Amino acid sequence: MNKEMENRDKIMARLKEVAKDGRITCTAARQVAEEMKVSPWVIGPLCDELKLKIKACELGCFK
């Protein structure tokens, strides 16, 4: 497995840990991005793939 895929899998696992009832707050999503050292723009599509709704969006980083 290449490094990018391994990191992607780790990010997705972390998002699943943080999400509650298929939802994650904007703040939590940004914290995961910071923790995993990726842009919030990486997190949005992964949340879409996991069917996680981002709630209480503060900055419009996630679409």
N, C-alpha and C positions, 0 to 999 in steps of 0.2 A: 504494500500500500504506500502510495507516495505521501509526502509530507502534507500537501494541501488537503488531500482526502482525510488524512488522520486528524488534522486540525478541524476540518468540517464536522467530522463525527464527534469530536470532543465538544465543539460548540453546540451541536444539536443535543447532545446528552445533557449539557449544562442548562440549556433552555428548557428541556423537559423537567429537570429538577426544580427550576425556579417557577415554572408555570403552575397555575392553580385552575382547575376546571376548564382547561383549554384556553386560558387567558393569561396574559403577562402585562404588567404595567410598563409604560414607556420608561420609567425610571429604572426598573429591573432590567429591561432590555438593554438600555444604555450601560448599566453596570456590567452586564455580561460582556458587552462589546469591549469595555475598558479592561475587564479582567482577562479576556482572551486576546487582548491586543489586536483588535480588528475594528474597522469602521462600523458605525451603526448601519451603514448601507449594506453591509454583509449580513447583518442580523435579520433585517426585514424579510428578504427572500427565504431565509431558513425558517423563519416563523410561518411564512406562507406554506412552505413545504410540509411543516409539522401541523398545519391547520390551527395555529395559535393566533388568537385575536390579540392585538395590542390595544390596551385600553388606557385611558387617561393620558393620551398623547400630548406632550408639552411643546414640542418644537417642530413637528411635522417631518421628522427624520424618517419615519416609517410610513410606507404607503401600501 
